[in-house]
Amino acid sequence: MRAFASPAAAATEPRPPLLPNPPSTVSLAQDTSGGLIATWTASAIDSVHDAAVGYNLHYSPAGAGTWTLIAGVSSPYDLADLAADVAFDVEVQSVNAAGTSGWSATSTLTTAVAVPNAPTAPVLGQGEGSNLVATWTAPAADRTHNPATGYNLRASPSGAGTWTVVTGVNSPYMLQGLAAGTAIDVQVQAVNAAGAGAWSAVSTLTTGAAGPQAPNAPVIASVVPPADGTNSELAVTWTAPATDSTHDAATGYNLRYSPSGAGTWTTVAGVTSPYTITGLGGGAAIDVEVQATNAAPSAGAWSATLTSPGVPPALPGRQ
């Protein structure tokens, strides 16, 4: 009996690859340098979608739709070098041999506020006596540095590094109480809601030589009619002002007086305590202030005002 060859088995065609599903929604978090960290889970596999072998990511300022594409990423992915304090939309797309999936749902997060840039080195100038005046300009903002909302300043004898820090200052700022004839290093630091930026470069200037400093204001002890009862006079007494590190002793005094509340002052220079004001009208209350002077270019501040109770009427037989 003749044998017949069996028919060849039919060849099985390989199944073409299927597109992957989109990834899950992207989770966004702040990184430590002002960027965003995007994480997602692998796209699901089902009867009509194969596994992803890679991912693409794109991002845009929120709502702008101006996407920047980054191909071949994996989770987690750090989006660095983003503009500070800006909301960003982020989406992820799965990739395999069949092509790319649709994009995931959009996730949005605002990048952190960034510390300001350092100001340029402050410009130093001489103030009164041994004071120095520091001025500076606001540092520029950029993608990774937000504007300054305030400033700190520090000063040290030049090269010593023993810094005295003053917070919450503005330009120009007067550095007072410095030793005369001493070189002083000064730096400025910008701050905002994110914290403090770097210190500026150092500026150095030598303070002026010591010179006389204006005295403190005196304190008026009394303003009363004289003991003899003259109705057109008031006797004024005051105490010498205290001296301190920024005020020298008084060597003389000026006095001024006015009808109470009028502010129409009559000034008498070079007086001493006690001093008698003459030629007043009887019965009117008088405001009195005293000012100390010395060799400083400017006189000290006027004292607090003391007001007389009013010049009494003339006693019988007196004018």
C-alpha positions in Angstrom: 0.0 0.0 0.0 1.3 3.4 -0.9 2.2 5.7 1.9 1.3 9.4 1.5 3.3 12.2 3.1 1.3 14.2 5.8 0.7 17.8 4.9 3.1 20.3 6.4 1.8 22.1 9.6 0.5 25.6 8.9 3.0 28.3 9.9 2.0 30.5 12.9 2.4 34.3 12.2 3.8 36.3 15.1 1.4 38.8 16.7 2.3 42.4 16.0 3.2 44.4 19.1 0.4 46.4 20.7 0.6 50.0 21.9 1.0 50.5 25.6 -1.5 52.1 27.9 -0.8 55.6 29.2 0.9 55.6 32.6 -1.0 56.4 35.8 -1.4 60.1 36.8 2.0 61.6 37.6 2.7 62.4 41.2 4.7 65.7 41.7 6.8 66.8 44.6 9.4 69.5 45.4 13.0 68.5 45.1 15.8 70.1 47.2 17.0 72.5 44.5 13.8 74.2 43.4 12.8 71.7 40.7 10.1 69.0 40.7 10.3 65.2 41.1 7.8 63.3 38.9 6.9 59.7 39.8 4.5 57.3 38.1 3.7 53.5 38.0 4.2 51.3 34.9 1.3 51.3 32.5 -1.1 48.4 32.8 -1.0 45.5 30.4 -4.3 44.1 29.0 -5.6 42.1 25.9 -5.2 45.1 23.6 -2.1 46.8 25.2 1.4 45.5 25.6 3.9 46.6 28.3 5.8 49.8 28.1 9.6 49.7 27.6 10.2 53.3 28.2 8.6 56.7 28.8 8.6 60.2 27.5 7.7 63.3 29.7 6.7 66.8 28.8 6.1 69.9 30.9 4.7 73.4 30.4 3.9 76.5 32.5 0.5 75.7 33.8 -2.2 76.2 31.2 0.2 77.6 28.5 0.5 74.4 26.5 4.0 75.2 25.4 5.4 71.8 26.1 9.1 70.9 26.5 9.6 67.2 25.7 12.1 64.9 27.4 12.4 61.4 25.8 13.6 58.2 27.4 12.9 58.9 31.0 12.2 56.6 33.9 10.4 57.1 37.2 11.2 58.9 39.4 12.5 61.8 37.2 13.9 65.1 38.5 12.8 68.1 36.5 15.7 70.5 37.5 16.4 74.1 36.4 12.8 75.1 36.5 11.8 78.7 37.1 11.1 79.4 40.8 7.6 80.1 42.1 5.9 79.0 38.9 3.1 76.4 38.4 4.0 73.6 35.9 1.9 71.1 34.1 3.5 67.6 33.7 2.4 64.6 31.6 4.0 61.2 30.9 3.7 58.9 27.8 4.5 55.2 27.5 6.7 53.8 24.7 7.2 50.4 23.2 8.0 48.8 19.8 4.5 49.6 18.6 4.9 53.3 19.3 3.7 55.7 21.9 0.6 55.8 24.1 -1.5 58.8 24.7 -0.4 61.2 27.4 -1.3 60.7 31.1 -3.6 63.0 32.9 -2.1 66.4 33.7 -0.5 66.9 37.1 0.3 70.5 38.3 2.6 71.8 41.1 4.2 75.1 41.8 8.0 75.2 42.3 9.3 76.6 45.5 10.1 80.3 46.1 13.9 80.6 45.7 16.3 82.7 47.8 17.5 85.9 46.1 20.8 86.4 44.4 23.5 88.1 46.4 23.6 91.9 46.0 26.7 93.5 44.6 29.3 94.7 47.1 27.9 97.7 49.0 29.2 101.2 48.3 30.6 102.8 51.5 30.8 106.5 52.3 31.7 108.6 55.3 29.0 109.7 57.6 29.1 112.2 60.5 32.1 111.5 62.8 33.1 107.9 62.6 29.9 106.7 61.0 29.8 104.9 57.6 26.9 104.9 55.1 26.3 101.7 53.1 24.3 101.8 49.9 23.4 98.9 47.5 21.1 98.0 44.7 18.5 95.1 44.7 19.9 91.9 43.1 18.5 90.8 39.8 15.9 88.0 39.8 16.3 85.0 37.4 14.9 81.6 36.8 16.3 80.2 40.0 16.3 83.3 42.2 13.3 85.3 43.3 13.4 89.0 44.1 14.6 90.2 47.5 12.0 91.5 50.1 14.6 92.7 52.6 18.2 92.8 53.6 20.7 91.9 56.4 24.0 93.7 56.8 27.1 92.7 58.7 30.3 94.6 59.7 33.6 93.7 61.2 37.0 95.3 61.8 38.8 94.6 58.5 40.1 91.0 58.3 39.0 90.0 61.8 35.8 88.2 60.8 34.1 89.1 64.0 30.8 90.1 62.4 28.1 92.2 63.9 24.9 91.4 62.1 21.9 93.8 61.7 18.7 92.3 60.2 15.9 94.0 58.4 17.9 97.0 57.0 17.3 99.1 53.9 19.6 101.0 51.6 21.1 103.5 52.5 22.0 102.3 56.0 24.0 104.2 58.6 26.6 102.2 60.6 27.0 104.0 63.9 29.1 103.6 67.0 32.2 102.5 65.0 35.7 103.1 66.3 37.3 106.2 64.7 40.2 105.7 62.2 39.4 101.9 61.8 39.0 100.0 58.5 35.6 98.2 58.5 34.5 95.3 56.3 30.8 95.4 55.3 28.7 92.8 53.5 24.9 92.7 52.6 22.6 89.7 52.2 19.2 89.6 50.5 16.3 87.8 52.0 12.7 86.7 51.0 10.1 84.1 52.0 12.5 81.3 51.0 15.3 82.5 53.3 18.5 84.3 53.0 20.8 84.4 49.9 24.6 84.5 49.8 26.5 87.4 51.3 27.7 90.0 48.9 31.4 90.6 48.2 33.2 92.6 51.0 33.5 96.4 50.8 36.0 98.1 53.1 36.4 101.7 54.2 38.3 103.4 57.1 36.1 105.4 59.5 36.8 109.1 60.0 38.9 110.5 62.7 37.2 111.1 66.1 35.6 114.6 66.3 33.2 116.3 68.7 29.8 114.9 68.9 26.7 116.9 69.6 25.4 116.7 73.2 22.2 115.0 74.4 19.1 117.1 75.1 19.0 118.7 78.6 16.1 118.1 81.0 14.3 121.2 82.1 13.7 121.1 85.9 11.4 124.0 86.4 9.8 127.1 84.7 8.4 129.3 87.5 8.0 133.0 88.2 10.9 134.5 90.2 10.8 134.5 94.0 10.3 138.3 94.1 6.9 137.8 92.3 7.7 139.9 89.2 4.8 139.1 86.8 6.6 139.6 83.5 9.4 137.1 84.1 9.9 133.3 84.3 13.0 131.6 85.9 14.1 128.5 83.9 16.4 125.8 85.4 17.7 122.7 83.7 20.3 120.0 84.3 23.3 119.2 82.1 22.7 116.3 79.7 24.5 113.0 80.2 27.4 112.0 78.0 27.6 108.6 76.2 29.4 106.9 73.3 27.7 109.1 70.7 27.2 112.3 72.6 29.9 114.6 74.2 29.4 117.0 77.1 27.6 120.3 76.7 29.7 123.5 76.9 26.8 125.9 76.4 23.0 126.2 75.9 20.4 127.9 73.8 16.8 128.6 75.1 13.6 129.3 73.2 10.1 130.2 74.4 6.7 130.7 72.9 3.1 131.4 73.9 1.9 127.9 74.7 1.0 126.0 71.6 1.7 128.8 69.2 5.1 127.6 68.0 6.3 131.2 67.5 9.6 130.8 69.2 11.9 133.4 70.5 15.5 132.0 70.8 18.2 133.2 73.2 21.7 131.8 72.5 24.5 131.3 75.0 22.5 131.1 78.2 23.3 129.3 81.5 21.0 127.7 84.1 19.2 129.3 85.8 18.0 131.8 83.1 15.3 134.4 83.5 13.0 135.2 80.6 11.9 138.8 80.8 9.4 141.0 79.1 6.5 138.6 79.3 2.8 139.5 79.4 1.1 138.6 82.7 -1.2 135.5 82.9 -0.1 133.7 79.7 1.2 130.1 79.7 4.6 129.9 78.1 6.3 126.9 76.4 10.0 126.6 77.0 12.7 124.4 75.5 16.5 124.2 76.0 19.2 123.0 73.6 22.8 122.0 74.5 25.8 123.0 72.3 29.5 122.2 72.1 32.3 122.2 69.4 30.3 119.8 67.2 29.1 121.2 63.9 25.5 120.9 65.0 23.8 121.6 68.3 22.0 118.8 70.1 18.3 118.2 70.1 15.9 120.5 71.8 14.7 119.3 75.2 11.1 118.2 75.9 8.8 121.2 76.2 7.9 122.4 79.7 5.0 124.8 80.0 4.7 127.4 82.7 1.4 127.5 84.6 1.0 131.2 83.5 2.6 134.3 84.9 0.7 135.5 87.9 -0.9 138.9 88.2 1.3 141.7 89.6 1.5 141.9 93.4 0.3 145.2 95.0 2.9 147.8 94.5 4.8 145.8 91.8 4.9 146.1 88.0 
